[in-house]
Amino acid sequence: MPVAKVTSKGQITLPKEVRDSIGISPGEEVEFQKEENGYLLKKKVRRSPFDRFVGYLKEKKGKSPDKIIEELRGK
């Protein structure tokens, strides 16, 4: 089992084995999820800017593209 030592500043260096197994690189963020017996370390998944708007757009009501074209053509 990999082990890390806590520095006087409260920092740790994740062992290479751990970094490699969850696929994290320098500069990436990790999350600590509270569990019953401690914490679970997880790689933070970044959402793309597109993903943020997918749910937003589903809630918006409006005219369909076909309806807009019909109106523009005067039908």
Number of C-alpha atoms within 10 A of each C-alpha: 4 8 9 10 11 9 9 7 6 7 10 12 11 14 12 11 11 14 14 11 8 12 10 17 11 6 6 11 12 13 12 12 10 10 8 6 6 9 11 11 13 13 15 12 10 9 8 8 8 8 10 10 10 10 10 9 9 8 8 7 7 8 8 9 9 9 12 12 12 11 10 9 8 7 7
